[in-house]
Amino acid sequence: MLQRRRKIVNVVMLSLTGVCTVFIVSVLFIILGYLFWNGARYLTINFFTKLPAPVGEEGGGMANAIVGSGKLLLLATLIGVPFGFLGGVYLAEYGTGIFPSMVRYMTDLLNGVPSIVIGIFAYGVLVAPRHHFSTLAGGMALGVMMVPIALRTTEEFLRGVPQSLREGAMALGASKARTIATVVIPAAIRGILSGMMLDLARVAGETAPLLFTSLGNRFWSPGWDKPTAALPEMIYHYAISPYDDWHRQAWAAGFVLLALVLLVNIVARLVLARTSHAAG
């Protein structure tokens, strides 16, 4: 009787998990299919090479937004990755005591702060005092959002390196700093890189911080001290506009952005899978 009951419970739970898995995967494919149907068919060469057309006119593209997104993500990477990486090294290799615990707690809190709050903070610190929006302000806002995940990712992968590697290097006469730089970090570098890529993919679609910092621009934005367009910001403004052509371009931009995020995720997963295989 007990064995039969266990089998029934096992079948029921297995069926529930299977249904939930199918539901989640189905939602993902529905979103991808919907974006593909409404966005991919409107992709043209002009979309990638032309500036937006004047208001009310059809045609044009989002070349400025594609370049702007690249500039913003480059700045975010240059700001968020070094701070997150070095902080993760400190927590993983030297992080004992009250202060490291406080750093971890504050990092987790920062990771949970809504992006619009980060945008308001960046506006108050970087935009309002200088009286103008800029690419630099947008990149710094996204960079701040990257720090928590970069830090925790680095810490977790470094902690996954076997202690025997550290002990072996130090037994051969290497200092702790040299052991970390030449043994521990190289052993975890693939996992760290995959985490950084996923972190970058996460901030690539953020819109709220950009509305408060880089604002948007319908033209090219040379340098780093002027407002710039970005794909998420352009999608927002085009989607709420009254023009059908802008709606179509918003779908196309959404598809491009999702495709880039998926590509980064796939590459990161492949790198992480190779790391796990090598570790195994």
Contacts in CASP RR format, 6 or more apart in sequence:
PFRMAT RR
TARGET T0000
AUTHOR 0000-0000-0000
METHOD contacts of the structure
MODEL  1
MLQRRRKIVNVVMLSLTGVCTVFIVSVLFIILGYLFWNGARYLTINFFTK
LPAPVGEEGGGMANAIVGSGKLLLLATLIGVPFGFLGGVYLAEYGTGIFP
SMVRYMTDLLNGVPSIVIGIFAYGVLVAPRHHFSTLAGGMALGVMMVPIA
LRTTEEFLRGVPQSLREGAMALGASKARTIATVVIPAAIRGILSGMMLDL
ARVAGETAPLLFTSLGNRFWSPGWDKPTAALPEMIYHYAISPYDDWHRQA
WAAGFVLLALVLLVNIVARLVLARTSHAAG
32 258 0 8 1.000
35 251 0 8 1.000
35 254 0 8 1.000
35 255 0 8 1.000
35 258 0 8 1.000
36 255 0 8 1.000
38 248 0 8 1.000
38 251 0 8 1.000
38 255 0 8 1.000
39 248 0 8 1.000
39 251 0 8 1.000
39 252 0 8 1.000
39 254 0 8 1.000
39 255 0 8 1.000
40 252 0 8 1.000
40 255 0 8 1.000
42 248 0 8 1.000
42 249 0 8 1.000
42 251 0 8 1.000
42 252 0 8 1.000
43 252 0 8 1.000
43 255 0 8 1.000
43 256 0 8 1.000
46 59 0 8 1.000
46 60 0 8 1.000
46 61 0 8 1.000
47 60 0 8 1.000
47 61 0 8 1.000
47 62 0 8 1.000
47 63 0 8 1.000
47 249 0 8 1.000
47 252 0 8 1.000
47 256 0 8 1.000
48 61 0 8 1.000
48 62 0 8 1.000
48 63 0 8 1.000
48 66 0 8 1.000
49 61 0 8 1.000
49 63 0 8 1.000
50 59 0 8 1.000
50 60 0 8 1.000
50 61 0 8 1.000
50 63 0 8 1.000
51 60 0 8 1.000
51 61 0 8 1.000
51 63 0 8 1.000
51 64 0 8 1.000
51 218 0 8 1.000
51 219 0 8 1.000
51 220 0 8 1.000
52 60 0 8 1.000
52 61 0 8 1.000
52 62 0 8 1.000
52 64 0 8 1.000
52 218 0 8 1.000
52 234 0 8 1.000
53 59 0 8 1.000
53 60 0 8 1.000
53 61 0 8 1.000
53 245 0 8 1.000
55 243 0 8 1.000
56 243 0 8 1.000
56 245 0 8 1.000
58 245 0 8 1.000
59 245 0 8 1.000
59 249 0 8 1.000
60 249 0 8 1.000
61 249 0 8 1.000
62 229 0 8 1.000
62 231 0 8 1.000
62 234 0 8 1.000
62 249 0 8 1.000
62 252 0 8 1.000
62 253 0 8 1.000
64 217 0 8 1.000
64 218 0 8 1.000
64 219 0 8 1.000
64 220 0 8 1.000
64 221 0 8 1.000
64 228 0 8 1.000
64 229 0 8 1.000
65 229 0 8 1.000
65 230 0 8 1.000
65 231 0 8 1.000
65 233 0 8 1.000
65 234 0 8 1.000
65 253 0 8 1.000
66 231 0 8 1.000
66 256 0 8 1.000
67 220 0 8 1.000
68 135 0 8 1.000
68 221 0 8 1.000
68 228 0 8 1.000
68 229 0 8 1.000
68 230 0 8 1.000
69 204 0 8 1.000
69 230 0 8 1.000
69 231 0 8 1.000
69 232 0 8 1.000
71 135 0 8 1.000
71 221 0 8 1.000
71 224 0 8 1.000
71 228 0 8 1.000
72 135 0 8 1.000
72 138 0 8 1.000
72 139 0 8 1.000
72 142 0 8 1.000
72 210 0 8 1.000
72 214 0 8 1.000
72 228 0 8 1.000
72 230 0 8 1.000
73 139 0 8 1.000
73 142 0 8 1.000
73 200 0 8 1.000
73 203 0 8 1.000
73 204 0 8 1.000
75 135 0 8 1.000
75 136 0 8 1.000
75 138 0 8 1.000
75 139 0 8 1.000
75 140 0 8 1.000
75 142 0 8 1.000
75 143 0 8 1.000
75 224 0 8 1.000
76 138 0 8 1.000
76 139 0 8 1.000
76 140 0 8 1.000
76 142 0 8 1.000
76 143 0 8 1.000
76 145 0 8 1.000
76 146 0 8 1.000
76 200 0 8 1.000
76 203 0 8 1.000
77 143 0 8 1.000
77 146 0 8 1.000
77 196 0 8 1.000
77 200 0 8 1.000
79 139 0 8 1.000
79 140 0 8 1.000
79 143 0 8 1.000
79 144 0 8 1.000
79 146 0 8 1.000
80 143 0 8 1.000
80 144 0 8 1.000
80 146 0 8 1.000
80 147 0 8 1.000
80 150 0 8 1.000
81 146 0 8 1.000
81 150 0 8 1.000
81 196 0 8 1.000
81 199 0 8 1.000
83 147 0 8 1.000
83 150 0 8 1.000
83 151 0 8 1.000
84 146 0 8 1.000
84 147 0 8 1.000
84 150 0 8 1.000
84 151 0 8 1.000
84 154 0 8 1.000
85 150 0 8 1.000
85 151 0 8 1.000
85 154 0 8 1.000
85 192 0 8 1.000
85 196 0 8 1.000
87 103 0 8 1.000
87 151 0 8 1.000
87 154 0 8 1.000
87 155 0 8 1.000
88 150 0 8 1.000
88 151 0 8 1.000
88 152 0 8 1.000
88 154 0 8 1.000
88 155 0 8 1.000
88 158 0 8 1.000
89 154 0 8 1.000
89 155 0 8 1.000
89 158 0 8 1.000
89 180 0 8 1.000
89 185 0 8 1.000
90 100 0 8 1.000
91 100 0 8 1.000
91 103 0 8 1.000
91 104 0 8 1.000
91 151 0 8 1.000
91 155 0 8 1.000
92 154 0 8 1.000
92 155 0 8 1.000
92 156 0 8 1.000
92 158 0 8 1.000
92 159 0 8 1.000
93 158 0 8 1.000
93 176 0 8 1.000
93 180 0 8 1.000
93 184 0 8 1.000
94 100 0 8 1.000
104 152 0 8 1.000
107 147 0 8 1.000
107 148 0 8 1.000
107 151 0 8 1.000
107 152 0 8 1.000
108 148 0 8 1.000
108 152 0 8 1.000
110 144 0 8 1.000
110 147 0 8 1.000
110 148 0 8 1.000
111 148 0 8 1.000
111 149 0 8 1.000
111 152 0 8 1.000
112 148 0 8 1.000
114 208 0 8 1.000
115 145 0 8 1.000
115 206 0 8 1.000
115 207 0 8 1.000
115 208 0 8 1.000
115 209 0 8 1.000
116 208 0 8 1.000
116 209 0 8 1.000
116 212 0 8 1.000
118 141 0 8 1.000
118 144 0 8 1.000
118 145 0 8 1.000
118 208 0 8 1.000
118 209 0 8 1.000
119 141 0 8 1.000
119 208 0 8 1.000
119 209 0 8 1.000
119 211 0 8 1.000
119 212 0 8 1.000
119 213 0 8 1.000
120 212 0 8 1.000
121 141 0 8 1.000
121 144 0 8 1.000
122 137 0 8 1.000
122 138 0 8 1.000
122 140 0 8 1.000
122 141 0 8 1.000
122 144 0 8 1.000
122 209 0 8 1.000
122 212 0 8 1.000
122 213 0 8 1.000
123 137 0 8 1.000
123 212 0 8 1.000
123 213 0 8 1.000
126 134 0 8 1.000
126 136 0 8 1.000
126 137 0 8 1.000
126 138 0 8 1.000
126 140 0 8 1.000
126 141 0 8 1.000
126 213 0 8 1.000
127 133 0 8 1.000
127 134 0 8 1.000
127 137 0 8 1.000
127 212 0 8 1.000
127 213 0 8 1.000
132 225 0 8 1.000
132 226 0 8 1.000
132 227 0 8 1.000
133 213 0 8 1.000
133 214 0 8 1.000
133 215 0 8 1.000
133 216 0 8 1.000
133 226 0 8 1.000
133 227 0 8 1.000
134 213 0 8 1.000
134 214 0 8 1.000
134 224 0 8 1.000
134 225 0 8 1.000
134 226 0 8 1.000
134 227 0 8 1.000
134 228 0 8 1.000
135 214 0 8 1.000
135 221 0 8 1.000
135 223 0 8 1.000
135 224 0 8 1.000
135 225 0 8 1.000
135 226 0 8 1.000
135 227 0 8 1.000
135 228 0 8 1.000
136 224 0 8 1.000
136 225 0 8 1.000
137 213 0 8 1.000
137 214 0 8 1.000
138 209 0 8 1.000
138 210 0 8 1.000
138 213 0 8 1.000
138 214 0 8 1.000
139 213 0 8 1.000
139 214 0 8 1.000
140 213 0 8 1.000
141 209 0 8 1.000
141 210 0 8 1.000
141 212 0 8 1.000
141 213 0 8 1.000
142 203 0 8 1.000
142 206 0 8 1.000
142 209 0 8 1.000
142 210 0 8 1.000
143 203 0 8 1.000
145 202 0 8 1.000
145 203 0 8 1.000
145 206 0 8 1.000
145 209 0 8 1.000
146 199 0 8 1.000
146 200 0 8 1.000
146 202 0 8 1.000
146 203 0 8 1.000
149 195 0 8 1.000
149 198 0 8 1.000
149 199 0 8 1.000
149 202 0 8 1.000
150 195 0 8 1.000
150 196 0 8 1.000
150 199 0 8 1.000
153 191 0 8 1.000
153 192 0 8 1.000
153 195 0 8 1.000
153 196 0 8 1.000
153 198 0 8 1.000
153 199 0 8 1.000
154 192 0 8 1.000
157 188 0 8 1.000
157 191 0 8 1.000
157 192 0 8 1.000
157 195 0 8 1.000
158 184 0 8 1.000
158 185 0 8 1.000
158 188 0 8 1.000
158 192 0 8 1.000
160 188 0 8 1.000
161 184 0 8 1.000
161 187 0 8 1.000
161 188 0 8 1.000
165 183 0 8 1.000
165 184 0 8 1.000
165 187 0 8 1.000
166 179 0 8 1.000
166 183 0 8 1.000
166 184 0 8 1.000
169 178 0 8 1.000
169 179 0 8 1.000
169 182 0 8 1.000
169 183 0 8 1.000
170 176 0 8 1.000
170 179 0 8 1.000
174 182 0 8 1.000
174 183 0 8 1.000
185 192 0 8 1.000
190 271 0 8 1.000
190 272 0 8 1.000
190 274 0 8 1.000
190 275 0 8 1.000
190 278 0 8 1.000
191 271 0 8 1.000
191 272 0 8 1.000
191 275 0 8 1.000
193 268 0 8 1.000
193 271 0 8 1.000
194 268 0 8 1.000
194 269 0 8 1.000
194 271 0 8 1.000
194 272 0 8 1.000
194 275 0 8 1.000
195 268 0 8 1.000
195 272 0 8 1.000
197 264 0 8 1.000
197 265 0 8 1.000
197 267 0 8 1.000
197 268 0 8 1.000
197 271 0 8 1.000
198 264 0 8 1.000
198 265 0 8 1.000
198 268 0 8 1.000
200 264 0 8 1.000
201 260 0 8 1.000
201 261 0 8 1.000
201 264 0 8 1.000
201 265 0 8 1.000
201 268 0 8 1.000
204 232 0 8 1.000
204 257 0 8 1.000
204 260 0 8 1.000
204 261 0 8 1.000
204 264 0 8 1.000
205 231 0 8 1.000
205 232 0 8 1.000
205 257 0 8 1.000
205 261 0 8 1.000
206 232 0 8 1.000
207 232 0 8 1.000
207 233 0 8 1.000
207 235 0 8 1.000
207 236 0 8 1.000
210 216 0 8 1.000
210 230 0 8 1.000
210 232 0 8 1.000
210 233 0 8 1.000
211 233 0 8 1.000
211 236 0 8 1.000
214 227 0 8 1.000
214 228 0 8 1.000
214 229 0 8 1.000
214 230 0 8 1.000
214 233 0 8 1.000
215 227 0 8 1.000
215 233 0 8 1.000
216 227 0 8 1.000
216 228 0 8 1.000
216 229 0 8 1.000
216 230 0 8 1.000
216 233 0 8 1.000
216 234 0 8 1.000
217 226 0 8 1.000
217 227 0 8 1.000
217 228 0 8 1.000
217 229 0 8 1.000
218 229 0 8 1.000
221 227 0 8 1.000
221 228 0 8 1.000
221 229 0 8 1.000
231 253 0 8 1.000
231 254 0 8 1.000
231 256 0 8 1.000
231 257 0 8 1.000
232 257 0 8 1.000
234 250 0 8 1.000
234 253 0 8 1.000
235 250 0 8 1.000
235 253 0 8 1.000
235 254 0 8 1.000
235 257 0 8 1.000
238 246 0 8 1.000
238 247 0 8 1.000
238 249 0 8 1.000
238 250 0 8 1.000
238 253 0 8 1.000
239 246 0 8 1.000
239 247 0 8 1.000
239 250 0 8 1.000
241 247 0 8 1.000
END
